């Protein structure tokens, strides 16, 4: 799994390309490559509980369907991270599989055997791409806007997920 080239199409391909392209005169980027977006997007999609279906309708001005490529060698290089992220999602997504034992089996014993699991992962990736685009790119027109959006998004993540952790309870569980 994660050992061949993939293409993200439609608005998700357009958004992915925008997330990994330069902005401003400095040549700064939010993500260096499309693979970097693909590694992070499923986690963002899962955290924000956002899935999305494939989009085969969003086209450029010439009528060609937008698409973003991730090359085979980039997929193979990121295979460990992608596998870990997919296993994490399979373990945590109670909606996809309510039975804990079956979730563990899907994540480890039967990893990669069910195409529906990969589709779940990719639906979270597409949802995460949408979240990243909306939070980081949408409405930004100057480099300062991108930096401001990134700061606000980081603060949102902190408030939504990190601030709610009871650190004392977590430490007691680790003992």
N, C-alpha and C positions, 0 to 999 in steps of 0.2 A: 504494500500500500504506500502511497505517496512516492512512487518511483517513476512517474511519467509526467510529461508536460500536461498542463491544464490551461484551459481558457475560461475566463470569466466574461460573460457576455452582457449586452444591454447596458442598463444604467449602472449596474454593479461594475462592469468593465470600465465604463467612463469614470465612475467615482474612484476606482482603484488607481487608474492612470493619473487622475488629478491628485490623489493622496501621495503618489510617489514622484510627481514632477516638481521641478524647481518653481519657487515663487520668489518674486522680487528680483532686484538687481544683484543681490549677493549670491544667488544660486542656492539658497537654503532649501531644504526639503523637510517635510514632516516624516517621511519614510524614504529610505534609500532606494528600495526596489519593491516591485509588486509582491515578491515572496515575503517581504517583511510585513506587508499589509495582511497577507493571507495567514501568516502565523498568528498575528494578534487578533484579527477580526473575529474568529469564532469565540474567543474568550469574551470580547466586548459584547458580541451578540448574546452570549449566554448570560453575562452579568446584567445586561439590560433587558433580558427576556425578549429578544427581537430575532425572529426568523423571517426569511423572505424567500419567495419562489423565484425561479429563474426568470429573467426578463429577456424576452426575445423581440421586443418591440422598439427599444430606444436606439435610434440611428443617428449618424452624423449628417452633416449638410448634404453629402453626396448620396445619402440613402443607404449607406453601409452600416450594418449592425456594429455598434461599439464592441470592442473586445480587448481584454488584457491577457497577455500570455505570461506564463511562468514556465521557464525552461526546465527540462528534465534534470539537469545537473543541479539546479537550484533546489528543486524538490527533494532530490536525494540528499543534498547537503543539510537540508532542514528537516529531514525525515524524523529524527529523534524528537525534535520539538513538536512537530505536527502530531506524531503518534501520542506523545504525552498529553497534548492538549485534547485530542480526541478521546483518549482514555479518561481524562478528567471529566469531560462533558458526559460521556457514557455513564460514569459512576454517579454523577450528580443529578442528571436529568430524570427525575421521578415521573415526569409526564410521558416521556418516551417509553420508559419501562418502570412500572411501579414496584415490582418485586426486586428487593435488594440483591438477592443471590443471582438473579438473572442479569442485573446490571453489572455485577462483578464478573460474571461469565462473559458478557459482551465485551467488557473492557480488557480482559486478560485471556481467558481460555479460548474464546471464540472471536478474538479481535480480527476484524477485517473480513469475516465470513458473511456478514449480512450487509447487502448493498444499502439497505435502509439506514444503517448506522452512518455510512459515509454521506448519504443524502442529508441526514440530520446535521452532521458536522458542517456540510456545505451550506445548508439553510441558515445556520447560525453565522457562518462566515459572511454570507450575503447580508444578513441582518446587521452584523457588526460593521460591515463596509458602509451601510447606510448610516448607522450611528456615527461612525468616524467622519464621514462626509458632512453630515448635518452639524456636528459639534465643532469640527475643525476648519472646514472649507466654506460651507454655505454662508453667504453674506460677507465674506472677507474679500476685500479688493486691494488692500495694501499689506506689505509684510508685517506691519505692526498689528493688523487685524488677526493674522494667523497666529502670532505669538500670544495675543490677548485671548484668542479662542482656545489655544492649547493650555494656557494658564487656568482659564475657567473650567475646562474639561478636567484637568488634573484636580482642581478643587472639588468639582462635582463627584469624581471618583472617591476622593478622600471622605467627603461628607456622607455619601451613600453607603460606602462599604467599610471603610477603615474606622471611622469615628464610632460606629455602632458596635465594635468589638469590645467585649468585656475582657480587658487584658488580664485581670486577676483570675478570672474563670479559665481563660486559655492557659495560663501558667499552671494552674492547679491540675488541669487535664494532662499536661505534659510531664508531671511528676510521677 
